[in-house]
């Protein structure tokens, strides 16, 4: 059987599994729709949380960005891993003790204000839509390569699948579907990594293989070989970093605190019975996440080394099949500027930062369309474009692994993207149906009416997510990083101060969230989308030398300052609210999650 047939089989089996679970565990009440009835075991919740957390950015794009950024790509590993630890230790138990379904619900009740709730709903929707754009883009990438359809068609197929089990099952269906998706994605990520580690170094443990000598008997370390290949092509050594220290710090911190403010991750801790179970499930999730996160740098090194070895410096006519497969769908492009027929690759990115800059070759413009933003690694001499997001998907093809392994990676990529997309869609639908309609617009709505509203909201959310998946503002990891920046700028200060500072009041929280999210949005629009070029400094002049992915740190600090200043110039919160804050820090006495 060929790769496509294997893909149809494996993807078909996994999709049938997801849909079967959704039908078996369909939600019959708002509690089951929002928090799976509050009775999920810590291990199952840990697996579901890990799948929810390890999105298309983790599975598809993280190794890709590490492959091209080298040492600088480690900020994603540090930020996302550290952020999960921060969430598990600092926020999850207290939010679970508070017992509300959603982050806007916590903010609305803690800050005793419908306005605060509305601001939180707006922020939750903005963060979730930005994040889900990356997931739908990942789904489109997988379908376009392995099912031989256009990326846009792939996005639509993914929309239909995720809509079915998210709308039918709610959090209950999503939770048990995500348990299955974790098993699929981790198996799909691990198997090819082990194969390639043995192939290249003889070591079956990828994490150790990355630091081992090559299996060719030369005694050369793999990382030394990649450093040599990089410098020979004119790049800096792979293990050297080029980012400024302040940008590395800002991106890492933005990803960390953004993690702690992500509504689709936080809501997972309401699906267990007790605060103790929330801590246990956080521990399980961290362990399960670490399996993939410690392997991603190895996968990046394997993929980058094999890509250069197999394609660069060779005649275009002699290129391997994998390169032409991805060229056919526009995720790789090559143009022979010097007419020698040799595929060359080196520094000098023609697309850096601005999708509106003219392409230097009509062939590349045709192949890439408007997607050629910061996705590219393009030389100024001959030039090869490689979309960063294909590295994990193409890795087994580059290494000539069996067809079933290649198809397995496709199934894993879809599992990663769909698991997170489903969690995000639930946040969007619950923000609209529970926090907006139930708590603000129509408090007397029946439970059945609220459940219908939640499902209709999910349908609308899928349509919007599909649009952003078809028209993404960048490669998957960059889009997701912007979502973390938005979460850091808006939710993190409000949640932290709401838990640990009794004096924090509604005026401070509202002002802080509004200023923080507005600051981050302006920076994104200017430096990621290219807006306001005529009224603000040129695109290259980042504020404080901090990239858009890291600016959430600055916006978060602004949020903290504004919140505290406004808080101290306005009246303190009511005594009953201060008593609630005091109570949620006591580690006993938490009941079940409740939305009413």
Secondary structure by P-SEA (a helix, b strand, c coil): ccaaaaaaaaaaaaaaaaaaaaaacccccccccccccccccaaaaaaaaaaaaacccccccaaaaaaacccccaaaaaaaaaaaaaaacccaaaaaaaccccaaaaaaaaaccaaaaaaaaaaaaaaaaaaaaaaaaaaaaaaaccccccaaaaaaaaaaaaaaaaaacaaaaaaaaaaaaaaaaaaaacaaaaaaaaaccccccaaaaaaccccccccccaaaaaaaaaaaacccccccccccaaaaaaaaaaaaaaaaacccccccccccccaaaaaaaaaaaaaaaaaaaaaaaaaaaaaaaaaaacccccccccccaaaaaaaaaccbbbbbcccccccccccccccccccccccccaaaaaaccccccccccccccbbbbbccccccccccccccccaaaaaaaaaaaaaaaaaaaaaaaaaaaaaaccccccccccccccaaaaaaaaaaaaaaaaaaaaaaaacccccaaaaaaaaaaaaaaccaaaaaaacccccccaaaaaaaaaaaaaaaaaaaaaccccccccccccccccccccccccaaaaaaaaaaaaaaaaaaacccccaaaaaaaaaaaccccccccccc
